[in-house]
């Protein structure tokens, strides 16, 4: 039953983004910042009852912020010269590079 409410939450957020995109561009850009997946992940980790595991999950999530900024930056900078699908792919590549550095190259 846990998996069902998580799927419903993700589906509702996706539907809300699609709905808001018809009314403008700012809200659909802001809405993904709502920590839907972080809430789900922290609820799962928190259910284990280990404070140290919860803190570890919080820190891991915080380490992804630079990667998200790299993703958005590359998308923003490339959209004027390439198709939006390629801009997103380039953003994903930047995200992967920064994630690898954040989790494997830095202490």
N, C-alpha and C positions, 0 to 999 in steps of 0.2 A: 504494500500500500504506500510505503514511503516514496517509491519511485514514481508513482502516479502523480502525487502532488508536485513533485519536482518537475515532471514533464508539463503539467498544467501551468505552473509558474513560468517556465521558459516559453511555452506557447503563447501565454497571455502577453508577455513582454514583447515577443516578436510581432504579435498582432497589433499591439499598441504602437510600436515603431512604424509599422506599415501604415496604420491609420494616420499617425501624426505627420508622416512624410507627405501626405496629400495637403496638409495645411501649412507647410513651410519646411525649412531645412534645419533650423536651429534645434528644435526639440528632438528630432530623431538623432542628431549628433550628440546630444547631452544624455538621452535616456540610457544608452549602453553603459554609462558610468555608474548607473544604479547597480550595486554589487549583488546581482541575482545569483550568479554562480558562486561568489564568495560566501554568501549567506548559506547556500546549500552545502558547500564544502565545509564551512565552519560548523554547521549543525551536525553533519556526519561525524566530524572529528570530535566535536564537543560531546556527542552522545557516548563516546568511549569513556568519558570521565577523567581524562588526563589533561591537567592544566598545561603541562609542558608540551604535549602534542598540539594543543590548541594554539599556544604561543608560536610554535614552529610553523604551523599552517599560516598564521598571521604574517610572520616574517617572510615566508615564501611568497605570499601574495604581494607584499610590499616590494619585493625584489622585481616584480613584473612591471611596475610602474614605468621605469625607464624604457623598457621594451615597447610598451604601449605608446609612449611618446615618440619613440623612433618610428613605429608603424604609422602613426598619424602624420608625422613630419615628412616621411617619404611619400605618402599618399598626397599630401598637400603640395609638395614640391614637384611631383611628376605629373599631376593631372593636366597641366597646361600643354604637355608635349606628347603624352601617350594616352591610349584608351583607358577608361576607368578600370577595366578588368586587369590590365597590365599594371596600373598604378597600385591596385590592391595586392596583386601578386608581389610587386616590388616591396610594398609595405610589409607583407608577410615575411619575405626574405630578411628584411631589416629586423623585424621582430625576432625571428629565429636566431640571427647573429647576436643580438643584444642579450637574449635569454641565455644562449650558450655561454657568453662571456660572464653574465651575472651569476650563473649557477656553477660554472665549471672553472673559470679562470680567476675569479675573485674569491677571497677567503670567506 
